[in-house]
């Protein structure tokens, strides 16, 4: 659901502080393909945010404190 593909991970790592055109050239893809990947990443982020919001109220059950904490 919220996992990035290896291509999406490469794009994010390379995109940090660089222009899209340069990243696309480095990765051997077109800028429009890069944009498709970025759209998918944004969609995954939105889904994950929704998932986190839905499960926030259950954090204490999902992550119980250990003795001494």
N, C-alpha and C positions, 0 to 999 in steps of 0.2 A: 504494500500500500504506500509506504513512505520511503521505500528504498530507491536510491539513485542507481541508474545503470552506470557501467564503467565509462561510457561516452559522456554522460551528464557530469560525472565526477571530474573527468579530464577538462571539460569545458569550464566548470566552476573554478578549478585550480588555475587554469590558464587565463581566465577572464579577470581575475583579481588585478586591478590596476592597468589593464590593457584595453585597447580598442577592439571592438568586435571584428573588424576587418582583419586585423593582425592575428587574432586568435583563430579565425576561420582558416587563414592561410597556413598557420602553424600546424593545424590539425588536418589540413587537406580536405576541408569541406567548404561549401559556399556559405555566405552570410545568411541566406534564407534558411539553410539547413540548421545553422546555429540558432536562428530565431525560433525554429520549430522546437529544438531541444530546450531552449529557455522557456518557451510557453509550457512545455510539459513539466518542467521544474516548478514553475509558478503554480500550475494546477495541483501538483503533488503537495506543495507547501500549503495550499489552501485546504486540501483534504486533511492534512496532518494537523493543521491548526484546529480544524473542526473536531477531529478525533481527540486532541488534547483537551479542548474545552469540554467535550462530553464526559471525559474521564477524570477531570480535575477533582470533582467532588469525592472520588473514590481513591485518591492518592494515599490516604492513611491505611486503606485496606490493601492496596497494591504494594505499597512500600512500608510495611510495619516497622516501627522502631525496634532496634535490638536492645536487649537488657544493657543498662548502663549508659544509654544515650539520652 
